Amino acid sequence: MNRQAIRVVAIATPILLLASTSTIFVKASQRQGNEIGYLTGFSFYWLFWCLLVPWLMVQKQGFASLLIDRRPLFSRENWLAALLWGIVTIVALFMYGKDFVAAPPDLILLALPLAIINGVCEELLWRGLYVRVFPTNPWLGIIYPAVGFAVWHFVPQIVYPAEDVSGFVLSTLFLGLVYGFIAYRTGSAKWTAISHSINGAIALAAPLAQIIISVGKSLMI
C-alpha cells in the first residue's frame, strides 16, 4: 500500500469504524443478548480495527514501530507533554482509587489484563497510526483521530449507556486530545498506551470486567 493510499484509508477509518462497530453491537446484542453482544462488539473493534488495520498500513516498518519513540517524552523539549502525561495518569487515582481498593480481588485480576488489552489496542489505532501517517499535520495527527475516538465511545453505549452519555464522550474527547499531543510530540503510542492501561485498570475496566464476570457466573449456574 503506497503512502497516498495509506493516508486515504486513515482518513476513512473513523467513518467506516463507526458504521461497522455500531452495526455489530446492535446486531450482536439482539441475537446474543446484551452481555455477549457487548463482548462481541469489543472483540471485533479490537481485532479488526485496532490491530489488523494498523498492521496492514505499517507492514514495512513493523507493527511494534508504532510503540517506538522518535523523541523522548521526558526531555526538555517535551516538558509540556511529560507534564500532561503525569496529570492525566494521576487524575485517575483520585477519580477511581477508592473504588479500586474496595473492589473484590477477582474483579481486579480481570480488570488488569482487560485494561492493558484495551489501552494498547486503542492507542495503536487512534494515536500510533495517526502520528505515523501524519507526522507533521496536527489536524490529522491529533485532532481528527481524537474526535473519532470520542465519537466511537457512543457506540458501546448503545448497549450499556453511561449515567451521563454526553459527559462521558466529552471526557474522552479531552483525553484523546491530550494523548494525541503526547503521541505527536514523541512520535509513538508507547506512553499513551501505558497511561491508558493504567487508567483503565484503576477504573476496573468498567463495564467490561463486570460483564465478563456476570457471563462467567451465568455459565456456571
C-alpha positions as CSV (number, residue, x, y, z in Angstrom):
1,M,0.0,0.0,0.0
2,N,1.5,3.3,-1.1
3,R,1.7,6.4,1.0
4,Q,-1.3,8.2,-0.6
5,A,-3.4,5.1,-0.2
6,I,-2.5,4.8,3.4
7,R,-3.5,8.4,4.1
8,V,-6.9,7.9,2.4
9,V,-7.5,4.7,4.4
10,A,-6.5,6.5,7.6
11,I,-8.9,9.4,6.9
12,A,-11.8,6.9,6.1
13,T,-11.1,4.7,9.0
14,P,-13.1,6.6,11.7
15,I,-16.2,6.7,9.5
16,L,-16.0,3.1,8.5
17,L,-15.2,2.1,12.0
18,L,-18.3,3.8,13.5
19,A,-20.6,2.4,10.8
20,S,-19.3,-1.2,11.2
21,T,-19.0,-1.3,15.0
22,S,-22.4,0.2,15.7
23,T,-23.9,-2.4,13.4
24,I,-22.0,-5.2,15.2
25,F,-23.0,-4.0,18.6
26,V,-26.7,-3.7,17.7
27,K,-27.0,-7.0,15.7
28,A,-24.9,-9.0,18.2
29,S,-26.8,-7.7,21.2
30,Q,-30.1,-8.5,19.5
31,R,-29.1,-12.1,18.6
32,Q,-26.8,-13.0,21.6
33,G,-28.2,-10.8,24.4
34,N,-26.6,-7.6,25.7
35,E,-23.7,-9.1,27.6
36,I,-22.4,-11.4,24.9
37,G,-23.2,-8.9,22.2
38,Y,-21.2,-6.2,24.0
39,L,-18.2,-8.5,24.2
40,T,-18.6,-9.5,20.6
41,G,-18.6,-5.8,19.6
42,F,-15.4,-5.1,21.5
43,S,-13.7,-8.2,20.1
44,F,-14.4,-7.0,16.6
45,Y,-13.3,-3.5,17.4
46,W,-10.0,-4.7,18.9
47,L,-9.1,-7.4,16.5
48,F,-10.1,-5.8,13.2
49,W,-9.9,-2.0,13.6
50,C,-7.3,-1.6,16.4
51,L,-4.9,-4.4,15.3
52,L,-5.5,-5.6,11.8
53,V,-6.0,-2.2,10.1
54,P,-2.9,-0.6,11.6
55,W,-0.8,-3.7,10.9
56,L,-1.9,-3.6,7.2
57,M,-0.8,0.0,6.9
58,V,2.6,-0.3,8.6
59,Q,3.8,-3.7,7.5
60,K,7.2,-2.4,6.2
61,Q,8.0,-0.6,9.4
62,G,6.7,-3.4,11.6
63,F,3.7,-3.3,14.0
64,A,5.9,-2.6,17.0
65,S,7.2,0.5,15.4
66,L,4.1,2.4,16.5
67,L,5.3,1.9,20.1
68,I,8.9,3.1,19.5
69,D,9.5,6.7,20.5
70,R,11.1,9.0,17.9
71,R,11.7,11.7,20.5
72,P,11.9,11.0,24.3
73,L,8.9,12.1,26.4
74,F,10.9,13.1,29.4
75,S,13.2,15.7,27.9
76,R,13.4,19.5,28.0
77,E,11.8,19.9,24.6
78,N,8.8,17.7,25.6
79,W,8.3,19.1,29.1
80,L,4.6,20.0,28.4
81,A,3.8,16.6,27.0
82,A,5.5,15.0,30.0
83,L,3.6,17.2,32.4
84,L,0.3,16.4,30.7
85,W,1.1,12.7,30.8
86,G,1.7,12.8,34.5
87,I,-1.5,14.8,35.1
88,V,-3.9,12.5,33.1
89,T,-2.3,9.4,34.7
90,I,-2.5,10.7,38.2
91,V,-6.1,12.0,37.9
92,A,-7.4,8.5,37.5
93,L,-6.1,7.7,41.0
94,F,-8.2,10.4,42.5
95,M,-11.2,9.6,40.5
96,Y,-11.3,5.8,40.8
97,G,-8.7,4.9,43.5
98,K,-11.2,4.3,46.3
99,D,-13.3,2.0,44.2
100,F,-10.2,0.1,43.0
101,V,-9.1,-0.5,46.6
102,A,-12.5,-1.6,47.7
103,A,-13.1,-3.9,44.7
104,P,-13.1,-7.7,45.1
105,P,-9.9,-9.5,44.1
106,D,-11.4,-11.3,41.1
107,L,-12.6,-8.1,39.6
108,I,-9.1,-6.5,40.0
109,L,-7.4,-9.5,38.5
110,L,-9.7,-9.5,35.5
111,A,-9.6,-5.7,35.1
112,L,-5.8,-5.6,34.8
113,P,-5.4,-7.6,31.6
114,L,-8.5,-6.2,30.1
115,A,-7.2,-2.6,30.7
116,I,-3.9,-3.5,29.1
117,I,-5.6,-5.0,26.0
118,N,-8.0,-2.1,25.6
119,G,-5.3,0.6,26.3
120,V,-2.7,-0.8,23.9
121,C,-5.2,-1.7,21.1
122,E,-6.9,1.8,21.2
123,E,-3.6,3.7,21.3
124,L,-2.1,1.7,18.4
125,L,-5.0,2.8,16.3
126,W,-6.1,6.3,17.5
127,R,-2.6,7.6,18.4
128,G,0.2,5.5,17.0
129,L,-1.2,5.1,13.5
130,Y,-2.2,8.7,13.0
131,V,1.0,10.3,14.2
132,R,2.9,7.9,12.0
133,V,0.8,8.6,8.9
134,F,0.5,12.4,9.5
135,P,3.7,13.3,11.4
136,T,3.7,17.0,10.5
137,N,-0.1,17.6,10.4
138,P,-1.6,18.2,13.9
139,W,-5.1,18.5,12.4
140,L,-5.0,14.9,11.1
141,G,-2.4,13.6,13.5
142,I,-4.1,14.8,16.7
143,I,-7.5,16.5,16.3
144,Y,-9.1,14.3,13.7
145,P,-8.4,10.9,15.5
146,A,-9.3,12.5,18.9
147,V,-12.8,13.3,17.5
148,G,-13.1,9.9,16.1
149,F,-12.0,8.3,19.3
150,A,-14.6,10.3,21.3
151,V,-17.5,9.6,18.9
152,W,-16.6,5.9,18.9
153,H,-17.5,5.9,22.7
154,F,-21.1,6.5,21.8
155,V,-21.2,3.0,20.1
156,P,-20.8,0.7,23.2
157,Q,-23.3,2.9,25.0
158,I,-25.9,1.7,22.5
159,V,-26.0,-1.4,24.7
160,Y,-24.9,-0.2,28.1
161,P,-25.3,3.6,28.3
162,A,-23.4,5.6,31.0
163,E,-25.2,7.7,33.5
164,D,-24.1,10.8,31.6
165,V,-23.6,9.7,28.0
166,S,-22.6,13.1,26.6
167,G,-20.4,14.0,29.5
168,F,-18.6,10.7,29.2
169,V,-17.9,11.2,25.5
170,L,-16.7,14.8,26.1
171,S,-14.2,13.5,28.7
172,T,-12.9,11.0,26.1
173,L,-12.5,13.9,23.6
174,F,-10.4,15.8,26.1
175,L,-8.3,12.7,26.9
176,G,-7.9,12.0,23.2
177,L,-6.6,15.5,22.5
178,V,-4.1,15.2,25.4
179,Y,-3.0,11.7,24.3
180,G,-2.8,12.9,20.7
181,F,-0.5,15.7,21.7
182,I,1.7,13.4,23.7
183,A,1.9,10.9,20.9
184,Y,2.6,13.6,18.3
185,R,5.4,15.0,20.4
186,T,7.0,11.6,20.9
187,G,6.1,10.1,17.5
188,S,4.7,6.9,19.1
189,A,1.9,5.5,21.2
190,K,4.1,4.0,23.8
191,W,3.5,6.5,26.6
192,T,-0.2,6.9,25.9
193,A,-0.7,3.2,25.9
194,I,0.9,3.0,29.3
195,S,-1.2,5.8,30.7
196,H,-4.4,4.5,29.0
197,S,-3.8,1.0,30.5
198,I,-3.1,2.3,34.0
199,N,-6.3,4.5,33.9
200,G,-8.3,1.6,32.6
201,A,-7.0,-0.7,35.3
202,I,-7.8,1.8,38.1
203,A,-11.3,2.3,36.7
204,L,-11.6,-1.5,36.8
205,A,-12.1,-1.8,33.1
206,A,-15.7,-0.9,33.6
207,P,-18.1,-2.2,32.4
208,L,-16.1,-4.9,30.5
209,A,-14.8,-6.7,33.6
210,Q,-18.2,-6.7,35.3
211,I,-19.9,-8.1,32.2
212,I,-17.3,-10.9,31.8
213,I,-17.8,-11.9,35.5
214,S,-21.5,-11.9,35.1
215,V,-21.3,-14.1,32.0
216,G,-19.0,-16.5,33.8
217,K,-21.3,-16.8,36.7
218,S,-24.3,-17.4,34.5
219,L,-22.5,-20.2,32.7
220,M,-21.7,-21.8,36.0
221,I,-25.3,-21.9,37.1
